Amino acid sequence: MSFPAEVMASSAENGSIIHLDAPILPDKSDVSNMTIIRTGTGAILEDQFFLNTVVARMVSGIFVWTALLITGHQIYTHLRSYTVPNQQRYIIRILFIVPVYAFDSWLSLLFINNEQYYVYFDSIRDCYEAFVIYNFLSLSFEYLGGESAIMSEIRGKPIQSSCLYGTCCLVGMSYSIGFLRFCKQATLQFCVLKPIMAVITIILQAYGKYHDGDFNINGGYLYITIIYNFSVSLALYALFLFFFATSDLLRPYEPVLKFLTIKSVIFLSFWQGMVLAILERCGVIPNALFIDGQEVGAGTVAAGWQNFIICIEMFFAAIALRYAFPCTIYQEQKSEVPANLPHMHSISSGLKETINPGDMVQDAIHNFSPAYQQYTQQSTQEVVPPSMNGKVATGTKSSRKLDKIMLITSDDEL
């Protein structure tokens, strides 16, 4: 780097580091393959930092590919034993959060010196997390047999006051079809809002108005973060409310590990990014001006650390999800199918059904439609209570009608 001679002479006489409010940077032609950072004290240094080293890329890569192998095998076993599509469709979608998060974050780390690339990668990751929240709630609905089956269990029961679950403001109210509608709408709004905010982020970044960790009121990061924080908090609050209302019903499905794992991956990763952005803003994390000769904006280092940490975390998330959504029960059901009967679905058709978002679109139309207050959609899967000998009772007229649309009056809207 070259500074004016009088500045260099003065600094040499005093034996001090140069501190400048407006740093004098070299021409871009002079910084080929250089990494220039500004420390929390304002010093401009030419130095390497950990995130763009081979070690960082190798360590993150090992964790990422190990997580991909663990989750990939789990997804494959579910597709091989695709015996309950109405449940496994949502499970596989949830499991895909590990490949999406891990590989996306690793690519963002590899292209840390080009902020245009990592903004695109992070937008894909953020959109998928909204999809996962919706699918977890939908899976819980399927476990319990659909909206009508849930309402038959909780309808009319008073909502208990709990500061932990945020129901202290609902004292004196009872569960109704409007409660379930709110839970669905609160998660679906995040699925709709997140892609819109991702597109806005890309547009603002293209015009130089968006930088991670830049809380300037003239930039877009501050406002995007506020809207995103409100939206994701509302979605997770809806999950809290649903879990609080149906915890006893969901107990046979061991929902605690499922809920905590998904909540940790989504909500904690968001606040983790916020903390890192604030640390860079406060000077605890150095601010990079150039990385490998490429000029980068504010927040690049914080976003890089966020991606590196996510790469590590996804390895542990893959292990937790393996225990949270085991395939054992579905493999047992597959073994009960006679060998001379064809499999319900092949792996390819099961995967095709899983990645088709048509059910989410229909659910959004259904839950935001004014006609919802008159009808609620019953699970397409028959829910048949077991007989006294433990075997499933078949042939009853009432059981075959459970997959129909059930009329529910709307006089008790929440």
C-alpha positions in Angstrom: 0.0 0.0 0.0 1.2 3.5 -0.7 0.4 6.5 1.5 1.5 10.1 1.0 5.2 10.7 1.9 4.4 13.3 4.6 2.0 10.9 6.3 4.5 8.1 6.2 7.3 10.3 7.5 5.2 11.6 10.4 4.1 8.1 11.4 7.7 6.8 11.2 8.9 9.5 13.5 6.2 8.8 16.0 6.5 5.0 15.6 2.8 4.6 15.6 0.1 3.0 13.5 -1.8 5.2 11.1 -5.4 6.0 12.3 -7.6 7.7 9.7 -11.3 8.5 9.9 -11.4 8.4 6.1 -8.7 5.8 5.1 -6.5 6.4 2.2 -6.8 3.3 0.1 -4.6 2.3 -2.8 -5.9 2.0 -6.3 -7.7 -1.2 -7.2 -4.9 -2.1 -9.6 -2.5 -2.1 -6.7 -4.3 -4.6 -4.5 -4.2 -7.7 -6.6 -4.6 -10.8 -4.3 -4.4 -8.5 -1.2 -6.6 -8.6 1.8 -6.9 -5.3 3.6 -8.8 -5.0 6.8 -9.7 -2.2 9.2 -9.4 -3.1 12.9 -11.7 -1.8 15.7 -9.1 0.9 16.4 -9.3 2.2 12.9 -5.9 0.9 11.8 -5.6 -0.2 8.1 -3.7 -3.4 7.8 -2.7 -5.7 4.9 -3.2 -9.1 6.4 -4.8 -12.5 5.8 -7.8 -13.4 8.0 -9.0 -16.9 8.8 -12.2 -17.1 6.7 -10.3 -16.9 3.3 -7.6 -19.4 4.2 -7.4 -23.0 3.0 -7.8 -24.2 6.6 -11.2 -22.5 7.0 -12.5 -23.9 3.7 -11.2 -27.4 4.5 -12.7 -27.5 8.0 -16.0 -26.2 6.9 -16.0 -28.5 3.9 -15.4 -31.6 6.1 -18.4 -30.7 8.4 -20.6 -29.9 5.4 -20.0 -33.0 3.4 -20.3 -35.2 6.5 -23.7 -33.6 7.3 -24.7 -34.1 3.7 -23.9 -37.8 3.9 -25.8 -38.3 7.1 -28.9 -36.4 6.0 -28.7 -37.8 2.4 -28.8 -41.4 3.8 -31.7 -40.5 6.0 -33.7 -39.0 3.1 -33.0 -42.1 1.0 -34.2 -44.4 3.7 -37.5 -42.4 4.0 -37.9 -42.6 0.2 -37.2 -46.4 0.2 -39.9 -46.8 2.9 -42.4 -44.2 1.6 -45.4 -45.8 3.2 -47.1 -42.8 4.8 -46.8 -40.1 2.1 -48.9 -37.6 4.1 -46.4 -37.5 6.9 -43.1 -38.4 5.1 -43.6 -35.7 2.5 -43.2 -33.1 5.2 -40.4 -35.0 7.0 -38.3 -35.1 3.9 -38.8 -31.4 3.2 -37.7 -30.7 6.8 -34.6 -32.9 6.4 -33.6 -31.0 3.3 -32.9 -28.0 5.5 -29.5 -29.5 6.3 -28.3 -29.8 2.6 -29.7 -26.4 1.8 -28.2 -24.6 4.8 -24.9 -26.4 4.8 -24.1 -26.4 1.1 -25.4 -22.9 0.6 -23.3 -21.5 3.5 -20.2 -23.3 2.3 -20.6 -21.8 -1.2 -21.1 -18.4 0.4 -17.9 -18.9 2.3 -16.0 -19.9 -0.8 -17.2 -16.8 -2.6 -16.7 -14.5 0.3 -14.7 -12.0 -1.8 -17.7 -11.5 -4.1 -20.6 -10.2 -2.1 -23.0 -10.4 -5.0 -22.7 -14.2 -5.0 -23.2 -14.8 -1.3 -26.3 -12.5 -1.2 -27.9 -14.8 -3.8 -26.9 -17.9 -1.8 -28.2 -16.5 1.5 -31.5 -15.5 -0.1 -32.1 -19.1 -1.2 -31.3 -20.4 2.3 -33.6 -17.8 4.0 -36.5 -18.7 1.7 -36.2 -22.4 2.5 -36.3 -21.8 6.3 -39.8 -20.2 5.8 -40.8 -23.4 3.9 -39.5 -25.6 6.8 -41.6 -23.8 9.4 -44.8 -24.3 7.4 -44.0 -28.0 6.8 -43.3 -28.6 10.5 -46.7 -27.2 11.4 -48.4 -29.2 8.6 -46.6 -32.4 9.8 -48.0 -31.8 13.3 -51.5 -31.4 11.8 -51.0 -34.8 10.0 -49.8 -36.5 13.1 -53.1 -35.6 14.8 -55.4 -36.4 11.9 -56.1 -33.0 10.4 -57.9 -29.9 11.6 -61.2 -31.5 12.3 -59.7 -34.2 14.5 -57.7 -31.5 16.4 -60.8 -29.4 16.9 -62.7 -32.4 18.3 -60.1 -32.6 21.0 -59.4 -29.0 22.0 -62.5 -27.1 20.9 -64.1 -25.1 23.7 -61.2 -25.7 26.2 -60.0 -22.6 27.9 -56.5 -21.3 27.0 -54.3 -21.5 30.0 -52.3 -18.4 30.8 -48.5 -19.0 30.4 -45.8 -16.3 30.1 -43.4 -19.0 28.7 -45.7 -19.7 25.7 -46.9 -16.1 25.4 -50.6 -16.9 26.2 -50.9 -14.5 29.1 -52.7 -12.1 26.8 -55.3 -14.8 25.9 -56.8 -15.2 29.3 -60.5 -15.9 29.2 -60.4 -17.2 25.7 -61.0 -20.7 24.5 -59.7 -22.8 21.6 -61.7 -22.5 18.3 -61.2 -23.0 14.6 -59.9 -19.5 14.5 -57.0 -20.5 16.7 -55.9 -23.1 14.1 -56.5 -20.6 11.4 -54.2 -18.1 13.1 -51.4 -20.7 13.5 -51.6 -21.6 9.8 -51.8 -18.0 8.6 -48.9 -16.9 10.9 -46.6 -19.5 9.3 -47.8 -19.0 5.7 -47.3 -15.2 5.9 -43.6 -15.9 6.5 -43.5 -18.2 3.5 -45.0 -15.4 1.4 -43.1 -12.5 2.8 -39.6 -14.1 2.9 -39.2 -14.6 -0.9 -40.5 -11.0 -1.4 -37.9 -9.7 1.0 -35.2 -11.8 -0.7 -36.0 -10.2 -4.1 -36.0 -6.7 -2.5 -32.6 -7.5 -0.9 -31.1 -8.6 -4.2 -32.4 -5.4 -5.9 -31.1 -3.2 -3.1 -27.7 -4.9 -3.2 -27.4 -4.4 -6.9 -27.9 -0.7 -6.4 -25.4 -0.6 -3.4 -28.2 0.0 -0.8 -27.8 -3.2 1.1 -24.9 -4.5 3.1 -25.0 -7.1 5.9 -24.5 -5.5 9.3 -24.9 -2.0 8.0 -27.5 -0.3 10.3 -27.3 3.0 8.5 -30.8 4.5 8.1 -30.1 5.3 4.5 -29.5 1.6 3.7 -31.9 -1.3 3.4 -30.4 -3.7 5.9 -32.0 -2.1 9.0 -35.5 -2.1 7.5 -35.2 -5.6 6.0 -34.0 -6.9 9.4 -36.9 -5.3 11.3 -39.5 -6.7 9.0 -37.8 -10.1 8.9 -37.5 -10.2 12.7 -41.2 -9.5 13.1 -42.3 -12.0 10.5 -40.2 -14.9 11.8 -41.1 -14.2 15.4 -44.8 -14.3 14.5 -44.3 -17.6 12.7 -42.4 -19.2 15.6 -44.9 -17.8 18.1 -47.6 -19.6 16.2 -45.7 -22.8 16.5 -45.3 -22.2 20.3 -49.1 -21.7 20.6 -49.9 -24.8 18.6 -47.4 -26.9 20.6 -48.8 -25.5 23.9 -52.4 -26.4 22.8 -51.6 -29.9 21.5 -48.6 -31.0 23.6 -50.6 -33.8 25.2 -51.9 -35.1 21.9 -48.5 -34.9 20.3 -46.7 -36.7 23.1 -46.7 -40.1 21.4 -44.8 -38.5 18.5 -42.0 -37.1 20.8 -42.4 -33.5 19.5 -40.0 -31.8 21.9 -36.8 -32.9 20.1 -38.4 -32.1 16.7 -39.5 -28.7 17.8 -36.3 -27.7 19.6 -34.1 -28.8 16.7 -36.0 -26.9 14.0 -36.4 -23.8 16.3 -32.6 -23.9 17.0 -31.6 -24.1 13.3 -33.9 -21.3 12.2 -34.3 -18.9 15.1 -30.9 -19.2 16.7 -29.1 -18.9 13.4 -31.0 -15.6 12.8 -30.0 -14.1 16.1 -26.5 -15.5 15.7 -26.2 -13.5 12.4 -27.6 -10.4 14.2 -25.0 -10.6 17.0 -22.1 -11.1 14.5 -23.3 -8.0 12.5 -23.4 -5.9 15.7 -20.0 -7.2 16.7 -18.5 -6.1 13.4 -20.3 -2.7 13.7 -18.8 -2.2 17.2 -15.3 -3.1 15.9 -15.0 -6.4 17.7 -14.8 -8.2 14.4 -12.5 -6.4 11.9 -14.1 -4.9 8.8 -12.6 -6.1 5.5 -12.1 -3.5 2.7 -10.5 -5.8 0.2 -10.5 -9.6 0.1 -8.1 -11.3 -2.3 -8.0 -8.1 -4.3 -11.8 -7.7 -4.5 -13.4 -4.7 -2.8 -16.2 -5.8 -0.4 -18.8 -3.9 1.5 -19.6 -3.6 5.2 -20.8 -6.7 6.9 -18.9 -9.1 4.7 -16.8 -10.5 7.5 -19.8 -10.9 9.8 -21.7 -12.8 7.1 -18.6 -14.9 6.5 -18.4 -15.9 10.1 -22.1 -16.6 10.1 -21.7 -19.0 7.1 -18.6 -20.7 8.7 -20.5 -21.3 11.9 -23.6 -22.6 10.1 -21.3 -25.1 8.2 -20.2 -26.5 11.6 -23.7 -26.4 13.2 -25.3 -28.3 10.3 -23.2 -31.4 11.2 -24.8 -31.4 14.7 -28.2 -30.6 13.2 -28.0 -33.6 10.9 -27.4 -35.9 13.9 -30.2 -34.3 15.9 -32.7 -34.6 13.0 -31.7 -38.3 12.5 -33.0 -39.0 16.0 -35.9 -36.5 15.7 -37.3 -38.0 12.5 -36.3 -41.7 12.5 -37.4 -44.0 9.6 -37.9 -47.1 11.8 -41.7 -46.9 12.1 -42.1 -46.5 8.4 -39.7 -49.4 7.6 -41.8 -51.6 9.9 -45.0 -50.7 8.0 -43.2 -51.5 4.8 -42.3 -54.9 6.1 -45.9 -55.6 6.7 -46.8 -55.2 3.0 -47.0 -58.5 1.2 -44.0 -59.1 -1.1 -46.2 -59.8 -4.1 -47.8 -56.3 -3.9 -46.1 -53.3 -5.7 -44.6 -50.6 -3.6 -46.9 -47.6 -3.0 -44.3 -45.2 -4.5 -41.0 -45.5 -6.2 -38.1 -43.4 -4.9 -38.3 -41.0 -7.9 -42.1 -40.5 -7.6 -41.8 -40.0 -3.9 -39.1 -37.4 -4.4 -41.2 -35.7 -7.1 -44.2 -35.5 -4.7 -42.0 -34.1 -1.9 -40.6 -31.2 -3.9 -43.9 -30.3 -5.4 -45.1 -27.1 -3.4 -48.7 -27.4 -4.7 -50.1 -28.4 -1.4 -48.6 -25.3 0.3 -50.2 -23.1 -2.4 -53.6 -24.7 -1.9 -53.2 -24.5 1.8 -52.5 -20.7 1.5 -55.5 -20.2 -0.6 -57.6 -22.2 1.8 -56.5 -20.5 4.9 -56.6 -16.9 3.6 -60.0 -17.5 1.9 -63.1 -15.9 3.5 -64.8 -19.3 3.0 -62.5 -20.8 5.7 -64.8 -19.7 8.5 -67.4 -22.1 7.2 -65.2 -25.1 6.2 -62.1 -26.7 7.5 -60.1 -29.2 5.6 -59.9 -32.7 7.1 -56.7 -34.8 6.7 -56.7 -36.8 3.5 -55.4 -39.7 5.5 -58.0 -41.9 7.3 -57.7 -41.8 11.1 -58.9 -45.1 12.5 -58.7 -45.9 16.2 -57.1 -49.3 17.0 -59.2 -52.1 18.3 -58.7 -53.8 21.6 -56.3 -56.4 20.2 -54.1 -53.7 18.8 -55.0 -54.2 15.2 -56.6 -51.6 13.0 -60.3 -51.7 12.7 -61.5 -51.6 9.1 -64.7 -51.3 7.1 -66.5 -48.9 9.4 -68.6 -46.4 7.6 -67.6 -43.5 10.0 -63.9 -44.2 9.4 -64.2 -43.9 5.7 -65.9 -40.6 6.0 -63.1 -39.0 7.9 -61.3 -38.0 4.8 -64.1 -35.8 3.6 -64.6 -32.1 4.0 -66.2 -31.5 7.4 -68.5 -28.5 8.0 -67.7 -26.6 11.1 -69.7 -23.6 12.3 -67.8 -20.3 12.7 -69.6 -18.8 15.7 -66.6 -19.3 17.8 -63.9 -17.6 15.7 -60.9 -16.5 17.7 
